[in-house]
């Protein structure tokens, strides 16, 4: 699904020299490279504070800890996403409230959010799924009306740009009160292990979070808040800092691949290609609203699972993100949930399939992948 070897080959000298420098000076944790990457990412995003941490799941948990959410507080998030989003809510003894998503862009439904709000609701966690932002104008308005926090889960959309109804542009992860991201190797900006970060423009919240990530310490052996041990190591920061200047070109390469996928599938009625905001295709020369962390199709009147087997038999990797709704996962089942409230999610889990998407995709690979998909559909 990704070609990390090919990507590494283009930045090998810079990555190798940076890692060797860290080994030579033994600054393995919270070293100069971590602070350098932090500052460079702040500048790239246009956000006041980036707080690196050990992984994306920690980033979500720490963001919620920083906001002071208390046991029993309700947190609304999408049913159609990876489990980490709801996992941290449950770990903190908060009450997860799962809601349905849109059928076209797969992001959290605004109407579903509105219906789910109760006096116990304290936060909304929109997940910018597969590489483009949820409807942040509407979400921020809802949050303002109900005095709620907004925690952006930006693990899949780093580098994407959100354009508000006023025309103002902002990078994904810089719009809500706080955001989290993951630097897992397969992400658009990925390291060579685990890594994550929290973003915020709130000075006080940033101060609190900086203590939380380091055992609650601002001064050594003085524990002012309850914290965790979650730090980005210097080697991972060095890899990320080498990749950051290339992030826009990486995302452009993904958009170019998406454009070619879309063109190849344009004449296949059983396939719905990814829809992007404003119907701009997300792949025009001036648009950066979608960064295609995944290229996810919907198939209709097609045996999706048989298609997966056919692709695998032809040595084409693919993925089903996600095969089981969160509200049906054993760990998160709750009698509060009504199947009638999840019509879109329950349908998507039967239809979606994601094809290879990365910066190194070549035309002949895309041709082989798309031809294999179309041949299966034509013959079944």
LUMDO-437185 format. One record per residue: x negated, y, z negated of N, C-alpha, C in turn. Coordinates in steps of 0.1 Angstrom, whole numbers, plus 2048, in hexadecimal, padded with zeros to 3 digits. Layout:
% LUMDO-437185
XYZXYZXYZ/...
END
This chain:
% LUMDO-437185
7F87F48008008008007F880D800/7EB80C7FB7E28177FB7D48127FF/7CC81B8047BF8178097B5820801/7B281C7F57A98237EC79A8227F1/7978177F77898157FC78681F807/79082181178E82A81B78D839816/79683C80C79584980778884C7FF/7838427F87778437F176B8467FA/76B83F80676084080F75D84F813/76885781476786481876186E80D/76286980175E8727F675386B7ED/74D8607F37448587EB73985F7E5/7328677ED72686E7E87298777DC/73487F7DD7388887D273C8817C6/7448767C874986E7BC73D8677B5/7348617BD72985A7B77208637B0/71D86F7B57148787AE71A87D7A2/7278807A272D88579672E87B78B/73186E78F73186378572386177F/71986178770B86078370786B779/70C87777C70988277370F880765/71B87B76572187875871A86D750/71686375770E85875170185D74C/6FB8667536EE86C74F6EF874742/6FA87D7426FB88673770488072B/70A87472E71286D72471E87571E/72387E72672F88572273C87E726/73E87372074986A72675786E722/759875717766879713767888710/77088F71677289E7157658A5718/75E8A07227528A67277558B2731/74A8B873674C8C473F7558C174B/7548B475075C8B175C76B8B1759/76F8AE74D77D8AE74A7828BD74A/77A8C574477E8D474377E8DA751/7748D67597738DB7677808D776F/7838CA76E78F8C677579C8CC770/79D8CE7637A88D575D7AA8E3763/7A08EA7647A08F87697A48F8778/79E8EF77F7A08EF78D7AF8EA790/7B48E17887C28DD78A7CC8E9786/7C88F077C7D18FB7787D1905784/7C690878A7C59117957CD90C7A1/7CC8FF7A47D38FA7AF7E28FB7AD/7E78F77A17F58F779F7FB90579C/7F390E7987F891B7947FF91A786/7FA91277D8009107707F6914766/7FA91975A7F191F7507E9914749/7F09087477E98FE73E7EB8F0744/7DF8EA7467DF8DB7497D88D573E/7DE8CB7387D88C372D7D68B5732/7CA8B17357C88A37397CA89972E/7CE88D7327D08827287CD87572F/7D086A7287CB85D72C7D3857737/7E085A7387E88547437F585B744/7FD85874F80985F75181485C747/81485074281E84D73781B85572B/80F85572780B85D71B80F86C71D/80D87172A81087F72D81F88272A/82887972E83687A72C83987A71D/83387171683686F70783187C700/82588070381F88C6FC8278986FF/82C89A70B8348A570E8418A6706/84789A70485389A6FB84F89C6EC/8448976E883F8996DA83D8A86D8/8378AE6E28348BD6E18408C56E0/84B8C16E58588C96E585F8C76D7/85A8BD6CF8608BB6C286E8B56C3/8708AD6CD87D8A56CE87E89B6C2/88A89A6BD88C8926B08948856B3/89387C6AA89A86F6AC8A98716AE/8AE86A6B98BC86C6BC8BF8766C6/8B687F6C98B88896D38BA8826E1/8C38876E98C58806F68BD887701/8B787E7098AF8837148B587D721/8B988572A8BE8817378B487F741/8B48737488AA8717538B186775D/8AA8657688AF85D7738AE84E771/8B88477758B98397748B083277E/8AE8397898A6833794898838794/88F83278C88183678B87A82B784/86D82E78286482477B86882576C/86581A76586A81975786282374D/85782875184F83074785783C743/85F84174C86784D74887084B73C/87884073D88183D732879836726/86E82F72986682971F862832713/85D83E71785884770D86384D705/86F84F70B87A85470487E84A6F9/87E83D6FC8828336F28778326E8/86A8326EC85F8316E286083C6D7/8648486DB8658536D28738536CA/87A8486CB8878476C48918526C9/88F8576D58998606DB8A38576E2/8AE85D6E68B98556ED8B88586FC/8B484E7048B48507128C2850718/8C58597218D285A7288CF859737/8D184D73C8CE84B74A8DA84F753/8D785675E8E185A7678DE857776/8E785877E8E685478C8DE85E794/8DA85A7A08D28637A98D98667B6/8D386E7BE8D98717CB8D68667D5/8DF8647DF8DD8597E88D385C7F3/8D08697F58C786D8008B986F7FC/8B68777F28A887A7EE8A48727E1/8AD86A7DC8AA8617D08A88687C3/8A98757C38A687C7B78B387E7AE/8B18817A28BC8827988C788A79C/8D488579A8E088C79E8E3897795/8E58A379A8E98AF7928F78AD78C/9008A779390E8A578E90D89B782/9048917849038867798FD88C76D/8F389676E8ED89D7638F88A475B/9008AC76390B8B475C9148AB754/9188A075A92289775391C890747/90E88F74690888873B90589172F/90689E7309028A772690C8A671A/9068A470E90E8A47029088AE6F8/90E8B06EC9078B96E28FA8B36DD/8F78A66E08EA8A16DB8DF8A26E6/8E38A66F28D98A76FD8CF8B26FA/8C28AF6FB8B78B86F88AE8BA704/8AE8B170E8A48B27198A98AB725/8A48AF7318A68A973D8988A5743/89789974888A89574E88D89275D/88B89C76688D898774880892779/881887780876880786875884795/86A88A79986888E7A78648817AF/86F87A7B386C86C7B886786C7C6/85D8637C88578607D585086B7DB/84F8777D48478827DA84E88F7DC/85B8907D986189E7DA8698A17CE/86B8AE7CC8718B37BF8808B07BF/8858AE7B38938AE7B08988BD7B2/8A58BF7B18AB8CC7B38A88D47A6/89C8DB7A68988E27998A08EE797/8A58F57A18AD90179F8BA8FD796/8C08F379B8CC8EE7938C98E9785/8BE8E27848BA8DC7778B68E776E/8AF8F17728AB8FB7698B7904765/8C190576E8CD90D76A8D5905760/8D68F87628DD8F07588D68F174A/8C98F074A8C18F173E8C38FE737/8C390973F8C59167398D3917732/8DD9127398EB9137348ED90B727/8E59007268E78F771A8DC8F7711/8D29007138C690170A8BF8F4709/8BB8EE7158B48E27158A68E371A/89D8DA7178908DA71C8908D272A/8878D67338858CE73F8778C9740/8768BC7418698B67418678AF74F/85F8B575785E8AF7658558A3765/85A89876A85188C76C84C88D77A/83F89277B83989578882F88B78C/83087E78882787478A825871799/8308737A18308707AF82F87B7B9/82F8887B48318937BD82689E7BB/81A89B7B68108A57B580C8AB7C2/80C8B87C38098BF7CF8158C37D7/8218BE7D482D8C27DB8318D07D6/8388D77DF83C8E57DD84B8E57DC/8518EC7D285F8EE7D18628FC7D5/86C8FE7DE87190B7E287E90D7DC/8809177D388D91A7CD8969217D6/8A29227D28AC9297DB8A99387DD/8A093D7D489C94B7D689094C7DF/88B9417E487F9417EC8729407E5/8729407D886693F7D08619317D1/8549307D384E9237D48469207C7/8469137C383E90F7B783A9007B9/82F8FC7B482A8EF7B58338E67AC/8358DA7B083C8D07A88358CF79A/83D8CF7908368CD7828348DA77B/8378E67828348F377C8418FB779/84D8F477B85A8FB77B8618FA76D/8608EE7688678EB75B85F8F074F/8648ED74385C8F173784F8EA736/84E8DE73B8428D673A8438CB744/8388C67488388BB75282D8B174F/82F8A575582589B753821895761/81589076281188976F80887E76C/8078757757FE8697747F386A77F/7E786677B7DC8657857D9856787/7E284D7867E083F78A7DA83E798/7D183579A7CA8357A77D28367B4/7DF8317B47E78317C07EE83E7C2/7ED8477B87F48547BA7ED85D7C4/7F58677C97EF8707D37E28777CE/7E187A7C17D587E7BB7D28747B0/7CA86A7B37C785F7AA7B985D7A7/7B785879A7A98567967A6847798/79B84279279783479379982C786/7A48307807A88297747B582F770/7B88317637C483875E7C084775B/7CA84F75D7C985D75A7D686475B/7D886F7547E48777557E2885750/7EC88D7517EB89B74C7F98A174A/7F98AB7418058B373E8038C1743/80E8C774980D8D574D8178DD746/8148E974381E8F373D81990173F/82290A73F81F91973F82191F731/82591672782991B71A81C919711/81792570D80A92570580B91D6F8/81691F6F18189186E48199096E6/8219056F08238F76F38158F16F7/80E8F86FF8018F37037F88F06F7/7F88FA6EE7F08F86E27F48EC6DA/8018EA6D88068DE6D18018D16D8/8038D16E57FF8C56ED7F08C26EC/7E88CC6EC7D98CA6EB7D68C36DE/7DD8C66D47DB8BF6C77E08B16C8/7EB8AF6CD7F18A26CE7E88986D5/7E289C6E07DA8926E87CE88E6E1/7CA8956D77BD8936D07BF8906C1/7C88876BE7CB8836B07D088E6A8/7D68986AE7DC8A36A67D28AD6A1/7C68AD6A77BB8B56A27B88C16AB/7B68CD6A57B18D86AB7A38DB6A6/7A08D769A7938D76947908C968F/7848C46917808B768E7848B3680/78B8A867F7908A267279A8AB66B/7A08B46727AB8BC66D7B78B9676/7C18B06707CC8AB6787D88B4675/7DB8BD67E7E68C667C7F48C1680/7F48B868A8018B368F7FF8A4691/80A89D69280988E69580588D6A3/7FA8866A67F58856B37F38766B8/7EC8756C37E98696C97DA86A6CE/7D585F6D37C885F6D97CA85D6E8/7CA8686F07CD8676FE7C4872705/7B986E70A7B08777107AB87271E/7AA87B7277A4877735795876734/79086B73878186A73777A871742/76E87474076687D74A765877757/76386A75876186376576D86576D/77986376778686476F788873773/78487C76A78588A76E77C88E77A/77088777A76788A78676D885793/77387979277A87479F78587E7A3/78D88279979988B79C7948987A2/78989D79C7848AA7A077F8AA7AF/77989E7B277589C7C078089B7CA/78B8967C57978947CE7A08A17CF/7A08A97C47A98B47C37A98BD7CF/79D8C17D479C8CA7DF7A18C47EC/7A38B77EC7A88B07F87B68AC7F7/7BD8B07EC7CA8AB7E97D48B07F4/7D38BC7F87DC8C18037DA8BA810/7CE8B78137CB8AF81F7D08A181E/7CE89B8127D488E8107E388E812/7EA89880C7F889980D7FD89B81C/7F58A38237F88A68317F7899839/7ED8918367EB88483D7F787B83A/7FC87B82E80887382B814879833/81688683482188B83B82088884A/81388884F81188485D81587585F/81286D85681685E85782585D856/82B86584D83A86584C841869859/83B87385F84087886C84086D877/83586587783485A88183E84F87D/83F84C87084884186C857846871/85A85286D86885787186B856880/86185A88886385989686584B89B/85D84289585E83489986C82D896/87283288A87E82C88688B83488A/88983F89289484889589F84189D/89C8368A48A68308AC8AB8238A6/8A98218998AD8158928B9819888/8C581688C8D081B8848D1815876/8CB8098748CB8028678C180985D/8B98128628AF8188598B2827857/8B282B84A8B38398468A583D841/89E84684889184B845893855839/88885883288986182788E86F82A/89887382389D88182489688A81B/89389682088C8A08188958AC816/8918B580D8998C180A89A8CA816/8A58D18178A78DA8228A68D4830/8A78C78308A78C083D89A8C4846/8908C783F8848CC84687B8C084A/8808B48478788A884A86C8A6840/8698B183985D8B08308508AE837/8508AF8448448AC84C8428B6857/8498C18568468CB8608388D285D/8338DA8668268DF8648258E9858/8308EF85582F8F984A8358F483D/83A8E883C8428E48318398DA828/8398DD81B8328D481283B8D0806/8488CE8098518CB7FF8518BC7FB/84B8B380384B8A580183D8A0803/8378997F982A8947FA8298857FD/83587E7FE83587080282C8677FA/82E8687ED82785E7E582C8507E9/83884E7EC83D8427F38458467FF/84483E80984D83F815858835814/86483981086E83080C87A830816/87D82581C88882482589481E81D/8A08218238AC81A81F8B081182B/8B38048298B87FC8348C67F8831/8CE7F883C8DC7F583B8DF7E9844/8E77DF8408EA7D38478DD7CC84B/8D47CC8428C77C58438C47BD836/8BF7B18388BB7AA82C8AE7AF827/8AE7B981E8A27C08198987B6814/89C7AD80C8927A380688C79A810/89379781B88D78F82688479782D/8877A482F87D7AD8368707AE82E/8717AF8218657AF81985D7A381B/86379781B85C78B81E85578B82C/85D79083685879184384B79A844/84C7A583E8407AE83E8347A8837/8377A182C82C79B82482679082D/82E78883482977E83D820783848/82279084B81A79685680F79F850/80C79C8438017A383C8047B283B/8107B683A8147C48398197C682A/8127CD8228177D08158237D9815/82C7D680B8377DF80A83C7DE7FB/8457E77F78497E77EA8587EA7E9/85E7E57DE86C7E97DB86C7F17CE/86D7FE7D086D8077C487B80E7C4/8848087BC8827FF7B188D7F47B2/88A7E77AE8947DD7B189F7DB7A6/89C7E179A8A67DF7908A87ED789/8B57F27888B77FF7828B37FE773/8AF80A76E8AB80A7608B6806756/8C280A75A8CD8077518D07F8750/8CB7F07598CC7E27598C07DA754/8B57E27518A97DB74B8AC7D773D/8A77CB7398AA7C672C8A77CF721/89C7D67228977DF7178A07EC716/8A87EF7208AF7FC7208BE7FB722/8C37EE7228D17EC7238D87F3717/8E47F971A8EB80070F8FA7FF712/9027FD7089117FC70B91680970F/90F81470D914821711915822721/90D81A72890D81B73691981473D/91E81A74792981574F92481375D/92580776392180577092680F77B/93281377893981D78293182A782/92982D779921839778914838781/91182D78690482B78D90682579B/91082A7A39128247B09068267BA/8FF8317B98F48347C38E882B7BF/8E482B7B28D98237AE8DB8147B1/8E780F7AE8EA8017B08EA7FD7BE/8EC8077C78EB8047D68DD8057DA/8D580F7D68C88127DA8BF8067D7/8C17FF7CB8B87F47C88B97E97D1/8C47E87D98C67DE7E38C17E27F1/8BE7EF7F38BB7F48008AD7F9802/8A67FE7F889A8057FA88E7FB7FD/8858008058787F980886E80480B/86280380585880D80784D80780F/84880E81A83E80982283080F81F/82580A82381881082081881F823/81282681981183481B805839813/7FB83E81B7EF8438157E784C81F/7DC85181B7D585B8237CD85582F/7CB84882F7C38418397CB83A843/7D883B8437E083484D7DC83885B/7DB82F8647D78318727E382E87B/7E38348877EE8328907F1824893/7E781C8957E980E8997EF80688D/7EC80A8817F2804876801807875/80481487681281887681A812881/81481088D81B80A89881E7FB895/8147F488F8167E688B8217E5881/8207ED87682A7ED86C8387EF871/83A7FA8788477FE87D84C7F4887/8447EE8908487E489984D7D8892/8457D48888497C88808567C987A/8597D58748667D886E8717D7878/86F7DE88387A7DF88D87C7D1894/8727CA8968747BC89B87C7B3892/87A7B48858817AD87B8907B187C/8937BE87C8A17C287C8A87BE889/8A17BF8948A77BC8A18AA7AD8A2/8A37A589B8A479689C8AB78F891/8B17988888B879287C8C5799879/
END
